[in-house]
């Protein structure tokens, strides 16, 4: 089974605790030294942990000639609002 490491923390919700425990037992049998992809599937990093650029990363925001009223000139702001909306909908559905 392949999964993106950023969603691995959601596996207990997707598969349930019993199946996740079975994954853990297989991992321990196949890789007792915990060398193959640690922190990816069985004990995944938190979504905001182990980030390449760090949680405090603040990207350069160059001045542009394009202005869009819906996002106040910031695509990042628009994407953040869309992510918040999607997250709220997912929590409501759960």
Buried (B, 14 or more C-beta within 10 A) or exposed (E): EEEEBEEBBEBEEEBEEEEBEEBEEEBEEEEEEEEEEBBBBBEBBEEEEEEEEEEEEEEEEEEEEEEEEEBEBEEEEBEEEEEEEEEEEEEEEE
